[in-house]
Amino acid sequence: MGVLAVANLLEGMTIRTDVFDRSGRLLLGSDTILVGKHLRMFRMWGITEVDIAGVDDLGKGEQALLQVDSEHLLAAEQELRPLFHNVNFANPFMEELFRLCLLRKVCNESH
């Protein structure tokens, strides 16, 4: 299963399995391609995670970064660094936050 937190969903991703609200009402069917209004709807209805097609495990983020050419990755990293100029990267939380921001930036630019 490729279950992702709603905060990590991006427009253009495809839902693998139906999404139901807490009372069992169908919100979106499988094979729906996500758009902005879907992401807002999930937050409004308290949906915390969704099964996404093409995502088999949490390591997919690293695979996405590896598929980006090094020049593009370096440019994205240089653009983000000023936002993190006072950050202590010895802190694992901050290191992970930077990695997630980089992944989000690279994925958004490729869509």
N, C-alpha and C positions, 0 to 999 in steps of 0.2 A: 504494500500500500504506500501511496505517496501523500500522506496526510501532512498538510502544511498549516501553520497558524495563519489566521486571517491577515495579520499584520505583514506576513511575508508573501501574500498573493499579489500578482501583477495582472494588469489587463492583458488579454490575449491568451492566458492560461485556459486549459480546458478541464472542466469538471469530469472526473472519472465515474463517480457514483452520485445518485440523487442526494440533494441536501434538504433536510427536514428541520423545521423549527422544534422547539421543546415539546410542543403538543402533538407532534407527528404530522403536521401539515407540510406538504411539499412546497418548498420555496423555489428550487431550481432543479431541473432534470439533468441527468447525466449527458455528457457531450455538449453542454452549454459552454460557449466561449465567454470568459469573463470580460465585462466592461465596468467602468467606474460606478455605475448605479448598482451593480451587483455587490461590489465591495462595500458600499455604503449600506446596502440592505442587510448584509451579514452583520455589520456592527449594530444596526438598529434592532435586529431580531436576536442578538446575543449569540450568534454563531461564532465559535472560537477557532474551529479548524475545518478544513475541507479536503477531501480526497481529490488530488489533481493527477490527471493523466500524464504519463511520461516522467513522473517523479517516483522513484522506487525506494529511495532512502535519503537520509539527511546529508549524505556526502555529495549530492548532486550540485550543491553550491560550489564546492571545490572543483568539480568537473567543469562547471560553466566557466570558472575563472581560468582553468587550464586551456579551454578552447579559444580564449581571446588572445589575439596576437600580442606579444610582449610590448610592442610600441604603444598600442591602445591601452593596455593595462597600466603601463608606466604613466601615460598622460592622465588617466583617470586618478591614479594614486597621487600625482603631483597636484591635481586640482583639489583633492580632498585634504591634503596635508595641512594647508593653512587653517582649516577649520579645527584641526586637532593639535595646534602648535603648543598648547599648554598641557597636553596630555602625557601622563606617565605610562608608556607602553609596557612597562614591567608589570603593570596591573593587568591580569588576564581578562578582566571584564572590558577594559578599554581597548585592548588588543582585539578582542572579539567584536566589539562595537565597530571599530574601524574596518575590520574584515567584512562585516555585514553591510556597512555603508558602501564599501568598494564593490561588493557583489551587486548590490541594488543599482548602483550607478552604471556599472558595466551592462547589466541586464536591461535597464531602461534605455540605454543608448543603442542597444542592438535591436530594439523593437521599433 
